[in-house]
Amino acid sequence: MISIDIEKKLKAYKGVEVLKVQKNFKPGCITRITGPSGTGKTTLLKMIAGLVTPDAGKIVADNIVWFDAALKINLSPQLRKPGFVFQDYALFPNMTVLQHLEYATKDSQWINRLLKIGKLETFTAHKPEYLSGGQQQRLAILRALAIKPKLLLMDEPFSALDIQMKTELIADLRLLFKELGTTAIIVSHNPQELDGVSDDEYYLGDYTD
């Protein structure tokens, strides 16, 4: 269980607004985060990961306090150990597909399984600049999964994929999440993208004054 009760001041076109999130994420479930642009969906993922610090509140995962503003507790991302799929992929330009995965794990069987899921088996020697946008996005997903994370945070992870590839990949990922017991939190601008796949949904509407 990941319990979140946090606040963060954010700059908006109307000035400074306050993002408030109070939500329990059930273990092993897929939660879809939706809402209009500019309401803090990406910021929420980064606060859970420890990449952005909330102004107030608490984040507790499996009874371990990750963040507590009052007690000045703020565990690093390395201690929280989430998998994270960034919207801009954040790939290493000088690393091949295989090197990206080997950087995260030395388990060759697991690497080969991920490459098959991402349909990148024939691209292992390619660097990101020689991959299409969809291939780069799939590599970013595979790299996040390489550490077998118990928490996976995904920011628009399927935006560059065609419908067939997206459908097949989502089906494979759902099985993988169940096998690993992974809690997945997925930001999506497409409300229908995860229909029939997500177990829960959290809507970030307008800011709270």
N, CA, C and O of each residue as an XYZ file, in Angstrom:
836
protein
N       0.837     -1.203      0.000
C       0.000      0.000      0.000
C       0.873      1.255      0.000
O       1.789      1.384      0.812
N       0.585      2.158     -0.900
C       1.255      3.447     -0.936
C       0.225      4.511     -0.576
O      -0.766      4.696     -1.282
N       0.466      5.191      0.504
C      -0.457      6.205      0.993
C       0.150      7.584      0.788
O       1.265      7.859      1.232
N      -0.599      8.446      0.110
C      -0.098      9.775     -0.236
C      -1.062     10.844      0.263
O      -2.268     10.776      0.025
N      -0.510     11.825      0.954
C      -1.286     12.989      1.394
C      -0.327     14.175      1.364
O       0.327     14.486      2.359
N      -0.256     14.829      0.215
C       0.786     15.833     -0.005
C       0.223     17.097     -0.660
O      -0.860     17.095     -1.245
N       1.003     18.174     -0.538
C       0.688     19.440     -1.190
C       1.954     19.981     -1.848
O       3.063     19.792     -1.348
N       1.766     20.656     -2.979
C       2.884     21.263     -3.683
C       2.412     22.525     -4.403
O       1.450     22.486     -5.170
N       3.089     23.636     -4.152
C       2.787     24.869     -4.869
C       3.411     24.789     -6.261
O       4.582     24.445     -6.416
N       2.610     25.113     -7.258
C       3.071     25.062     -8.637
C       2.752     26.372     -9.350
O       1.748     27.025     -9.069
N       3.622     26.734    -10.268
C       3.356     27.923    -11.069
C       2.341     27.582    -12.153
O       2.473     26.567    -12.837
N       1.347     28.415    -12.308
C       0.325     28.240    -13.333
C       0.085     29.578    -14.011
O       0.572     30.613    -13.555
N      -0.669     29.553    -15.103
C      -0.880     30.797    -15.835
C      -1.653     31.817    -14.996
O      -1.577     33.017    -15.258
N      -2.388     31.354    -14.001
C      -3.121     32.264    -13.113
C      -2.287     32.689    -11.915
O      -2.771     33.419    -11.050
N      -1.036     32.239    -11.856
C      -0.176     32.540    -10.715
C       0.228     31.257    -10.029
O       0.401     30.229    -10.683
N       0.383     31.304     -8.714
C       0.759     30.111     -7.960
C      -0.498     29.371     -7.518
O      -1.399     29.953     -6.914
N      -0.543     28.081     -7.831
C      -1.662     27.229     -7.427
C      -1.131     26.111     -6.534
O       0.075     25.867     -6.489
N      -2.025     25.438     -5.831
C      -1.628     24.368     -4.920
C      -2.185     23.035     -5.404
O      -3.396     22.854     -5.528
N      -1.278     22.120     -5.669
C      -1.659     20.760     -6.012
C      -1.814     19.966     -4.720
O      -0.872     19.861     -3.934
N      -2.986     19.415     -4.504
C      -3.241     18.594     -3.318
C      -3.634     17.189     -3.766
O      -4.531     17.016     -4.590
N      -2.952     16.194     -3.213
C      -3.231     14.804     -3.565
C      -3.386     13.990     -2.292
O      -2.506     13.979     -1.432
N      -4.514     13.311     -2.188
C      -4.751     12.393     -1.076
C      -5.294     11.099     -1.671
O      -6.427     11.053     -2.150
N      -4.472     10.044     -1.637
C      -4.834      8.824     -2.345
C      -4.082      7.634     -1.780
O      -2.906      7.741     -1.432
N      -4.764      6.499     -1.689
C      -4.122      5.228     -1.362
C      -4.055      4.374     -2.620
O      -5.070      4.149     -3.281
N      -2.863      3.900     -2.948
C      -2.675      3.036     -4.108
C      -2.509      1.604     -3.619
O      -1.584      1.300     -2.866
N      -3.401      0.735     -4.045
C      -3.384     -0.645     -3.580
C      -2.233     -1.419     -4.220
O      -1.930     -1.223     -5.397
N      -1.595     -2.291     -3.452
C      -0.470     -3.064     -4.003
C      -0.913     -3.970     -5.144
O      -1.973     -4.594     -5.091
N      -0.078     -4.027     -6.177
C      -0.358     -4.899     -7.301
C      -1.408     -4.399     -8.269
O      -1.784     -5.115     -9.197
N      -1.888     -3.180     -8.070
C      -2.927     -2.633     -8.929
C      -2.356     -1.637     -9.937
O      -1.298     -1.048     -9.718
N      -3.074     -1.462    -11.039
C      -2.728     -0.470    -12.052
C      -3.673      0.710    -11.891
O      -4.889      0.566    -12.018
N      -3.105      1.878    -11.610
C      -3.914      3.080    -11.442
C      -3.611      4.055    -12.568
O      -2.454      4.368    -12.845
N      -4.666      4.527    -13.207
C      -4.544      5.499    -14.284
C      -4.744      6.902    -13.704
O      -5.741      7.167    -13.033
N      -3.785      7.798    -13.971
C      -3.886      9.188    -13.541
C      -4.294     10.027    -14.742
O      -3.572     10.076    -15.739
N      -5.441     10.686    -14.657
C      -5.930     11.493    -15.765
C      -6.208     12.917    -15.290
O      -6.140     13.223    -14.100
N      -6.521     13.772    -16.257
C      -6.836     15.161    -15.934
C      -6.294     16.086    -17.004
O      -5.484     15.669    -17.831
N      -6.733     17.341    -17.002
C      -6.298     18.309    -18.014
C      -4.798     18.576    -17.929
O      -4.162     18.309    -16.910
N      -4.249     19.103    -19.013
C      -2.843     19.497    -19.019
C      -2.602     20.584    -17.981
O      -3.435     21.469    -17.781
N      -1.452     20.503    -17.329
C      -1.080     21.543    -16.376
C      -1.609     21.366    -14.978
O      -1.475     22.269    -14.152
N      -2.217     20.208    -14.682
C      -2.759     19.999    -13.336
C      -1.823     19.218    -12.427
O      -2.188     18.900    -11.294
N      -0.620     18.902    -12.904
C       0.377     18.326    -12.002
C       0.540     16.829    -12.063
O       1.063     16.236    -11.119
N       0.111     16.187    -13.146
C       0.200     14.724    -13.226
C       1.653     14.251    -13.197
O       1.996     13.343    -12.441
N       2.503     14.866    -14.017
C       3.921     14.496    -14.025
C       4.580     14.848    -12.704
O       5.407     14.087    -12.201
N       4.226     15.981    -12.142
C       4.783     16.390    -10.841
C       4.425     15.380     -9.763
O       5.244     15.088     -8.892
N       3.217     14.847     -9.811
C       2.805     13.832     -8.840
C       3.717     12.617     -8.920
O       4.187     12.132     -7.890
N       3.978     12.114    -10.131
C       4.876     10.963    -10.275
C       6.255     11.271     -9.711
O       6.850     10.443     -9.022
N       6.762     12.469    -10.005
C       8.103     12.830     -9.548
C       8.163     12.989     -8.035
O       9.203     12.729     -7.430
N       7.071     13.409     -7.418
C       7.047     13.504     -5.952
C       7.037     12.113     -5.326
O       7.680     11.887     -4.301
N       6.316     11.189     -5.936
C       6.313      9.816     -5.426
C       7.707      9.203     -5.554
O       8.166      8.492     -4.660
N       8.371      9.485     -6.667
C       9.704      8.918     -6.917
C      10.791      9.557     -6.071
O      11.853      8.964     -5.882
N      10.545     10.755     -5.562
C      11.566     11.457     -4.795
C      12.371     12.425     -5.631
O      13.390     12.940     -5.169
N      11.933     12.685     -6.860
C      12.638     13.610     -7.745
C      12.203     15.054     -7.526
O      12.930     15.986     -7.869
N      11.023     15.233     -6.957
C      10.500     16.553     -6.584
C      10.013     16.454     -5.150
O       9.401     15.457     -4.766
N      10.283     17.484     -4.355
C       9.917     17.463     -2.932
C       8.602     18.196     -2.695
O       8.482     19.364     -3.064
N       7.615     17.543     -2.091
C       6.373     18.232     -1.745
C       6.636     19.334     -0.718
O       7.662     19.323     -0.037
N       5.718     20.271     -0.612
C       5.843     21.338      0.385
C       5.324     20.891      1.747
O       5.759     21.389      2.786
N       4.387     19.945      1.726
C       3.788     19.481      2.978
C       3.233     18.079      2.789
O       2.991     17.638      1.665
N       3.032     17.380      3.915
C       2.372     16.089      3.863
C       3.278     14.898      4.068
O       4.399     15.026      4.560
N       2.766     13.706      3.673
C       3.470     12.450      3.902
C       3.294     11.514      2.708
O       2.285     11.562      2.005
N       4.291     10.669      2.497
C       4.202      9.541      1.578
C       4.706      8.314      2.329
O       5.842      8.290      2.804
N       3.859      7.304      2.430
C       4.211      6.087      3.164
C       4.006      4.892      2.239
O       2.937      4.744      1.645
N       5.024      4.036      2.112
C       4.936      2.857      1.265
C       5.254      1.615      2.099
O       6.341      1.499      2.665
N       4.298      0.695      2.168
C       4.478     -0.555      2.933
C       4.977     -0.257      4.348
O       5.907     -0.895      4.842
N       4.348      0.709      4.976
C       4.635      1.123      6.357
C       6.004      1.767      6.542
O       6.439      1.983      7.674
N       6.688      2.077      5.439
C       7.957      2.804      5.505
C       7.707      4.245      5.065
O       7.152      4.489      3.994
N       8.119      5.188      5.897
C       7.906      6.595      5.572
C       8.931      7.036      4.534
O      10.132      7.062      4.803
N       8.447      7.378      3.354
C       9.327      7.894      2.304
C       9.513      9.398      2.434
O      10.590      9.941      2.186
N       8.421     10.057      2.834
C       8.475     11.509      2.968
C       7.554     11.941      4.097
O       6.413     11.491      4.196
N       8.067     12.814      4.941
C       7.259     13.428      5.991
C       7.804     14.830      6.214
O       8.881     15.005      6.784
N       7.056     15.819      5.762
C       7.526     17.204      5.845
C       7.747     17.625      7.284
O       8.726     18.305      7.592
N       6.832     17.222      8.180
C       6.923     17.636      9.577
C       8.144     17.042     10.265
O       8.791     17.707     11.073
N       8.459     15.787      9.943
C       9.591     15.100     10.572
C      10.888     15.250      9.771
O      11.934     14.730     10.159
N      10.801     15.968      8.647
C      11.969     16.197      7.780
C      12.578     14.876      7.277
O      13.797     14.720      7.217
N      11.709     13.949      6.924
C      12.133     12.689      6.315
C      11.909     12.782      4.811
O      10.828     13.164      4.361
N      12.928     12.434      4.040
C      12.798     12.478      2.587
C      13.784     11.477      1.976
O      14.931     11.818      1.689
N      13.322     10.239      1.783
C      14.200      9.207      1.241
C      14.554      9.520     -0.212
O      13.737     10.058     -0.959
N      15.766      9.180     -0.597
C      16.233      9.427     -1.954
C      15.547      8.466     -2.923
O      15.027      7.433     -2.502
N      15.541      8.797     -4.225
C      14.992      7.860     -5.209
C      15.688      6.507     -5.161
O      15.059      5.477     -5.404
N      16.993      6.499     -4.848
C      17.737      5.239     -4.795
C      17.216      4.322     -3.690
O      17.257      3.100     -3.826
N      16.728      4.907     -2.603
C      16.175      4.108     -1.518
C      14.716      3.723     -1.781
O      14.255      2.681     -1.316
N      13.994      4.558     -2.520
C      12.603      4.223     -2.850
C      12.533      3.151     -3.944
O      11.614      2.333     -3.962
N      13.509      3.164     -4.851
C      13.674      2.159     -5.903
C      12.453      1.970     -6.815
O      12.044      0.836     -7.064
N      11.878      3.051     -7.309
C      10.800      2.862     -8.282
C      11.365      2.666     -9.682
O      12.478      3.102     -9.978
N      10.599      2.015    -10.533
C      10.886      2.100    -11.956
C      10.203      3.352    -12.469
O       9.105      3.680    -12.021
N      10.829      4.058    -13.400
C      10.252      5.320    -13.873
C      10.414      5.399    -15.382
O      11.522      5.288    -15.905
N       9.303      5.592    -16.074
C       9.312      5.822    -17.515
C       9.017      7.299    -17.742
O       7.892      7.755    -17.541
N      10.039      8.042    -18.164
C       9.895      9.474    -18.366
C       9.215      9.769    -19.702
O       9.334      9.004    -20.659
N       8.505     10.887    -19.745
C       7.802     11.268    -20.964
C       8.780     11.511    -22.117
O       8.445     11.270    -23.277
N       9.988     11.987    -21.799
C      10.984     12.239    -22.847
C      11.979     11.078    -22.984
O      13.014     11.206    -23.638
N      11.642      9.937    -22.350
C      12.391      8.676    -22.409
C      13.673      8.684    -21.575
O      13.982      7.681    -20.931
N      14.440      9.803    -21.567
C      15.671      9.921    -20.760
C      16.643      8.774    -21.019
O      17.210      8.208    -20.085
N      16.830      8.440    -22.282
C      17.771      7.384    -22.656
C      19.190      7.943    -22.726
O      19.394      9.146    -22.893
N      20.167      7.043    -22.594
C      21.569      7.443    -22.681
C      22.005      7.386    -24.145
O      21.967      6.310    -24.741
N      22.417      8.499    -24.742
C      22.703      8.520    -26.181
C      23.844      7.612    -26.607
O      23.862      7.146    -27.746
N      24.794      7.351    -25.722
C      25.957      6.553    -26.100
C      25.826      5.074    -25.757
O      26.769      4.304    -25.940
N      24.646      4.675    -25.254
C      24.425      3.279    -24.907
C      23.531      2.599    -25.937
O      22.578      3.197    -26.436
N      23.846      1.345    -26.249
C      22.986      0.551    -27.120
C      21.756      0.082    -26.341
O      21.671      0.237    -25.123
N      20.813     -0.491    -27.076
C      19.623     -1.064    -26.434
C      20.034     -2.069    -25.362
O      19.541     -2.020    -24.235
N      20.934     -2.975    -25.715
C      21.368     -3.999    -24.766
C      22.068     -3.381    -23.559
O      21.844     -3.805    -22.426
N      22.902     -2.396    -23.796
C      23.627     -1.758    -22.690
C      22.683     -1.051    -21.721
O      22.944     -1.014    -20.519
N      21.591     -0.492    -22.234
C      20.591      0.128    -21.352
C      20.044     -0.887    -20.350
O      19.874     -0.585    -19.169
N      19.775     -2.087    -20.842
C      19.204     -3.117    -19.968
C      20.265     -3.721    -19.059
O      20.000     -4.012    -17.892
N      21.464     -3.909    -19.596
C      22.545     -4.468    -18.777
C      22.979     -3.500    -17.684
O      23.521     -3.919    -16.662
N      22.749     -2.231    -17.891
C      23.051     -1.231    -16.855
C      22.157     -1.441    -15.631
O      22.544     -1.118    -14.507
N      20.962     -1.984    -15.860
C      20.000     -2.174    -14.773
C      20.040     -3.574    -14.183
O      19.733     -3.755    -13.005
N      20.417     -4.575    -14.988
C      20.414     -5.947    -14.489
C      21.441     -6.789    -15.247
O      21.759     -6.510    -16.404
N      21.948     -7.810    -14.584
C      22.886     -8.738    -15.217
C      22.208    -10.062    -15.576
O      22.865    -10.996    -16.038
N      20.906    -10.137    -15.364
C      20.143    -11.350    -15.620
C      19.837    -11.441    -17.121
O      18.901    -10.807    -17.608
N      20.630    -12.232    -17.846
C      20.496    -12.293    -19.303
C      19.160    -12.894    -19.737
O      18.602    -12.490    -20.757
N      18.647    -13.852    -18.972
C      17.351    -14.445    -19.320
C      16.241    -13.407    -19.212
O      15.349    -13.349    -20.058
N      16.303    -12.595    -18.175
C      15.303    -11.547    -17.983
C      15.426    -10.496    -19.088
O      14.420    -10.020    -19.614
N      16.654    -10.142    -19.432
C      16.884     -9.178    -20.512
C      16.294     -9.698    -21.817
O      15.621     -8.954    -22.531
N      16.539    -10.967    -22.136
C      16.022    -11.533    -23.378
C      14.493    -11.564    -23.385
O      13.863    -11.367    -24.424
N      13.915    -11.811    -22.230
C      12.455    -11.826    -22.141
C      11.892    -10.425    -22.368
O      10.888    -10.259    -23.061
N      12.536     -9.432    -21.789
C      12.079     -8.058    -21.981
C      12.229     -7.635    -23.441
O      11.330     -7.005    -23.997
N      13.344     -7.973    -24.061
C      13.555     -7.620    -25.465
C      12.457     -8.213    -26.347
O      12.002     -7.573    -27.295
N      12.042     -9.426    -26.034
C      10.974    -10.075    -26.802
C       9.654     -9.334    -26.603
O       8.918     -9.098    -27.561
N       9.358     -8.967    -25.352
C       8.120     -8.237    -25.068
C       8.094     -6.899    -25.810
O       7.060     -6.488    -26.336
N       9.243     -6.231    -25.842
C       9.326     -4.934    -26.497
C       9.609     -5.010    -27.984
O       9.710     -3.986    -28.660
N       9.738     -6.249    -28.500
C      10.033     -6.466    -29.921
C      11.277     -5.692    -30.361
O      11.292     -5.033    -31.401
N      12.317     -5.796    -29.531
C      13.578     -5.117    -29.828
C      14.746     -6.102    -29.944
O      15.908     -5.708    -29.844
N      14.429     -7.388    -30.155
C      15.491     -8.400    -30.190
C      16.509     -8.130    -31.288
O      17.690     -8.431    -31.118
N      16.076     -7.574    -32.398
C      16.992     -7.352    -33.523
C      17.625     -5.964    -33.500
O      18.301     -5.567    -34.449
N      17.402     -5.232    -32.418
C      17.926     -3.869    -32.330
C      18.889     -3.697    -31.145
O      19.128     -2.576    -30.695
N      19.432     -4.797    -30.650
C      20.223     -4.731    -29.417
C      21.483     -3.882    -29.562
O      21.964     -3.322    -28.577
N      22.023     -3.779    -30.774
C      23.267     -3.019    -30.974
C      23.002     -1.566    -31.375
O      23.942     -0.805    -31.603
N      21.734     -1.181    -31.461
C      21.383      0.167    -31.892
C      21.408      1.151    -30.726
O      20.968      0.834    -29.621
N      21.924      2.340    -30.986
C      21.841      3.430    -30.028
C      20.549      4.208    -30.271
O      19.967      4.099    -31.350
N      20.084      4.993    -29.290
C      18.781      5.664    -29.408
C      18.574      6.465    -30.685
O      17.466      6.482    -31.221
N      19.612      7.130    -31.186
C      19.431      7.973    -32.367
C      19.051      7.162    -33.608
O      18.539      7.719    -34.579
N      19.299      5.855    -33.582
C      18.970      5.003    -34.721
C      17.659      4.230    -34.500
O      17.322      3.334    -35.274
N      16.939      4.583    -33.451
C      15.650      3.966    -33.147
C      14.525      4.948    -33.459
O      14.708      6.161    -33.351
N      13.379      4.431    -33.841
C      12.201      5.280    -34.026
C      11.697      5.752    -32.670
O      12.142      5.266    -31.630
N      10.775      6.693    -32.688
C      10.204      7.178    -31.426
C       9.515      6.071    -30.646
O       9.628      6.004    -29.422
N       8.806      5.210    -31.351
C       8.135      4.095    -30.681
C       9.112      3.104    -30.090
O       8.886      2.577    -29.001
N      10.212      2.845    -30.809
C      11.237      1.932    -30.294
C      11.920      2.532    -29.068
O      12.190      1.821    -28.100
N      12.200      3.824    -29.101
C      12.791      4.477    -27.936
C      11.854      4.394    -26.733
O      12.295      4.164    -25.606
N      10.569      4.580    -26.982
C       9.604      4.521    -25.885
C       9.540      3.116    -25.292
O       9.469      2.953    -24.074
N       9.565      2.114    -26.148
C       9.552      0.739    -25.654
C      10.816      0.426    -24.870
O      10.763     -0.270    -23.856
N      11.953      0.937    -25.332
C      13.202      0.732    -24.595
C      13.126      1.378    -23.212
O      13.590      0.796    -22.231
N      12.551      2.560    -23.128
C      12.409      3.231    -21.833
C      11.568      2.393    -20.872
O      11.858      2.327    -19.678
N      10.526      1.756    -21.401
C       9.672      0.898    -20.577
C      10.444     -0.338    -20.118
O      10.377     -0.725    -18.951
N      11.172     -0.950    -21.044
C      11.934     -2.157    -20.702
C      13.011     -1.851    -19.676
O      13.235     -2.639    -18.757
N      13.681     -0.713    -19.826
C      14.723     -0.349    -18.860
C      14.129     -0.190    -17.460
O      14.731     -0.618    -16.475
N      12.955      0.422    -17.375
C      12.312      0.596    -16.070
C      11.928     -0.743    -15.457
O      11.963     -0.910    -14.238
N      11.563     -1.692    -16.303
C      11.161     -3.017    -15.820
C      12.350     -3.910    -15.491
O      12.195     -4.912    -14.793
N      13.532     -3.559    -15.984
C      14.703     -4.426    -15.818
C      15.033     -4.685    -14.356
O      15.554     -5.748    -14.018
N      14.733     -3.716    -13.479
C      15.048     -3.890    -12.060
C      13.949     -4.642    -11.307
O      14.019     -4.796    -10.088
N      12.933     -5.111    -12.041
C      11.781     -5.804    -11.445
C      11.192     -4.963    -10.301
O      11.127     -5.423     -9.161
N      10.766     -3.740    -10.607
C      10.324     -2.827     -9.553
C       8.999     -3.243     -8.936
O       8.119     -3.773     -9.615
N       8.872     -2.995     -7.648
C       7.592     -3.199     -6.987
C       6.662     -2.008     -7.218
O       5.447     -2.112     -7.050
N       7.254     -0.872     -7.606
C       6.483      0.315     -7.967
C       6.990      0.805     -9.305
O       8.187      1.036     -9.476
N       6.077      0.966    -10.264
C       6.438      1.462    -11.589
C       5.628      2.716    -11.888
O       4.397      2.691    -11.876
N       6.333      3.811    -12.156
C       5.711      5.097    -12.457
C       5.923      5.373    -13.937
O       7.058      5.378    -14.415
N       4.836      5.604    -14.664
C       4.919      5.733    -16.117
C       4.230      7.022    -16.571
O       3.052      7.242    -16.290
N       4.977      7.859    -17.271
C       4.461      9.155    -17.725
C       4.230      9.112    -19.233
O       5.176      9.181    -20.017
N       2.959      8.996    -19.632
C       2.591      8.899    -21.053
C       3.429      7.841    -21.773
O       4.087      8.153    -22.766
N       3.418      6.599    -21.290
C       4.366      5.598    -21.802
C       4.022      5.017    -23.166
O       4.851      4.331    -23.765
N       2.805      5.278    -23.675
C       2.393      4.645    -24.930
C       2.088      5.657    -26.030
O       1.517      5.293    -27.057
N       2.457      6.911    -25.834
C       2.052      7.981    -26.749
C       2.624      7.842    -28.151
O       2.021      8.329    -29.107
N       3.788      7.179    -28.299
C       4.438      7.073    -29.608
C       4.147      5.743    -30.304
O       4.724      5.462    -31.355
N       3.270      4.929    -29.740
C       3.023      3.600    -30.285
C       1.748      3.567    -31.111
O       0.773      4.251    -30.798
N       1.766      2.756    -32.179
C       0.538      2.590    -32.952
C      -0.421      1.697    -32.163
O      -0.039      1.083    -31.167
N      -1.644      1.639    -32.617
C      -2.694      0.966    -31.851
C      -2.383     -0.515    -31.629
O      -2.561     -1.026    -30.523
N      -1.922     -1.203    -32.668
C      -1.637     -2.639    -32.532
C      -0.497     -2.881    -31.551
O      -0.601     -3.735    -30.670
N       0.589     -2.130    -31.703
C       1.731     -2.297    -30.804
C       1.328     -1.974    -29.366
O       1.704     -2.681    -28.430
N       0.567     -0.906    -29.207
C       0.124     -0.490    -27.871
C      -0.724     -1.584    -27.226
O      -0.535     -1.916    -26.055
N      -1.653     -2.138    -27.991
C      -2.553     -3.173    -27.458
C      -1.773     -4.408    -27.020
O      -2.014     -4.951    -25.942
N      -0.833     -4.851    -27.863
C      -0.044     -6.037    -27.541
C       0.857     -5.798    -26.339
O       0.982     -6.656    -25.466
N       1.490     -4.615    -26.298
C       2.412     -4.315    -25.207
C       1.671     -4.194    -23.879
O       2.132     -4.712    -22.863
N       0.540     -3.521    -23.881
C      -0.229     -3.357    -22.650
C      -0.664     -4.720    -22.109
O      -0.619     -4.955    -20.902
N      -1.085     -5.617    -23.007
C      -1.496     -6.963    -22.578
C      -0.332     -7.711    -21.937
O      -0.499     -8.361    -20.906
N       0.862     -7.616    -22.556
C       2.047     -8.275    -21.993
C       2.436     -7.652    -20.654
O       2.810     -8.359    -19.718
N       2.346     -6.326    -20.567
C       2.739     -5.646    -19.333
C       1.804     -6.014    -18.187
O       2.247     -6.184    -17.051
N       0.541     -6.136    -18.475
C      -0.407     -6.497    -17.410
C      -0.055     -7.851    -16.800
O      -0.102     -8.021    -15.582
N       0.295     -8.806    -17.646
C       0.706    -10.126    -17.153
C       1.999    -10.022    -16.346
O       2.159    -10.685    -15.321
N       2.918     -9.181    -16.822
C       4.202     -9.010    -16.146
C       4.020     -8.352    -14.779
O       4.649     -8.752    -13.799
N       3.159     -7.346    -14.724
C       2.894     -6.677    -13.451
C       2.333     -7.668    -12.429
O       2.707     -7.649    -11.257
N       1.436     -8.529    -12.895
C       0.835     -9.514    -11.988
C       1.887    -10.492    -11.489
O       1.900    -10.851    -10.311
N       2.765    -10.919    -12.381
C       3.824    -11.859    -12.015
C       4.784    -11.262    -10.992
O       5.182    -11.935    -10.041
N       5.156     -9.997    -11.188
C       6.123     -9.336    -10.310
C       5.474     -8.725     -9.065
O       6.174     -8.327     -8.133
N       4.146     -8.651     -9.047
C       3.464     -7.971     -7.943
C       3.702     -6.474     -7.974
O       3.783     -5.826     -6.931
N       3.813     -5.925     -9.183
C       4.151     -4.514     -9.356
C       2.914     -3.627     -9.253
O       1.880     -3.901     -9.862
N       3.042     -2.565     -8.473
C       2.030     -1.517     -8.441
C       2.401     -0.502     -9.516
O       3.492      0.068     -9.483
N       1.511     -0.275    -10.458
C       1.795      0.631    -11.577
C       0.901      1.860    -11.496
O      -0.314      1.752    -11.327
N       1.521      3.029    -11.617
C       0.797      4.294    -11.656
C       1.120      4.947    -12.986
O       2.270      5.294    -13.254
N       0.093      5.115    -13.826
C       0.311      5.507    -15.220
C      -0.425      6.804    -15.527
O      -1.648      6.882    -15.412
N       0.340      7.825    -15.922
C      -0.253      9.085    -16.364
C      -0.641      8.947    -17.832
O       0.161      8.505    -18.654
N      -1.872      9.326    -18.154
C      -2.336      9.238    -19.533
C      -3.246     10.411    -19.862
O      -4.143     10.755    -19.092
N      -3.002     11.025    -21.025
C      -3.898     12.069    -21.508
C      -5.079     11.479    -22.262
O      -6.040     12.183    -22.573
N      -5.005     10.201    -22.553
C      -6.072      9.518    -23.286
C      -6.937      8.731    -22.308
O      -6.526      7.666    -21.848
N      -8.127      9.234    -21.983
C      -8.970      8.580    -20.975
C      -9.333      7.140    -21.329
O      -9.595      6.336    -20.434
N      -9.355      6.795    -22.637
C      -9.752      5.440    -23.040
C      -8.566      4.493    -23.178
O      -8.754      3.296    -23.397
N      -7.347      5.013    -23.053
C      -6.162      4.224    -23.373
C      -6.042      2.950    -22.545
O      -5.615      1.914    -23.055
N      -6.412      3.022    -21.287
C      -6.246      1.874    -20.388
C      -7.576      1.282    -19.951
O      -7.647      0.600    -18.929
N      -8.627      1.536    -20.718
C      -9.924      0.943    -20.410
C      -9.803     -0.575    -20.399
O      -9.237     -1.167    -21.318
N     -10.331     -1.193    -19.367
C     -10.280     -2.640    -19.247
C      -8.951     -3.167    -18.744
O      -8.791     -4.374    -18.556
N      -7.988     -2.269    -18.523
C      -6.665     -2.677    -18.045
C      -6.411     -2.153    -16.641
O      -5.957     -2.894    -15.769
N      -6.704     -0.868    -16.422
C      -6.451     -0.269    -15.105
C      -7.473     -0.766    -14.087
O      -8.629     -1.029    -14.418
N      -7.021     -0.888    -12.850
C      -7.892     -1.316    -11.748
C      -8.526     -0.130    -11.039
O      -9.539     -0.266    -10.353
N      -7.910      1.040    -11.217
C      -8.351      2.220    -10.473
C      -8.001      3.457    -11.292
O      -7.186      3.403    -12.214
N      -8.635      4.572    -10.933
C      -8.338      5.818    -11.624
C      -8.328      6.970    -10.622
O      -9.128      7.007     -9.687
N      -7.413      7.901    -10.835
C      -7.351      9.104     -9.995
C      -7.346     10.315    -10.918
O      -6.475     10.449    -11.777
N      -8.311     11.180    -10.735
C      -8.463     12.340    -11.614
C      -7.886     13.579    -10.928
O      -8.269     13.932     -9.812
N      -6.965     14.220    -11.621
C      -6.442     15.495    -11.146
C      -7.154     16.591    -11.907
O      -6.870     16.826    -13.082
N      -8.076     17.261    -11.244
C      -8.825     18.326    -11.882
C      -8.139     19.655    -11.709
O      -6.912     19.746    -11.757
N      -8.929     20.679    -11.508
C      -8.370     22.009    -11.316
C      -7.625     22.071    -10.011
O      -7.887     21.298     -9.089
N      -6.686     23.004     -9.938
C      -5.936     23.238     -8.706
C      -6.866     23.668     -7.581
O      -7.969     24.169     -7.801
N      -6.367     23.449     -6.354
C      -7.068     23.950     -5.176
C      -6.412     25.243     -4.725
O      -5.188     25.317     -4.608
N      -7.222     26.260     -4.473
C      -6.672     27.545     -4.021
C      -6.155     27.441     -2.583
O      -5.657     28.423     -2.034
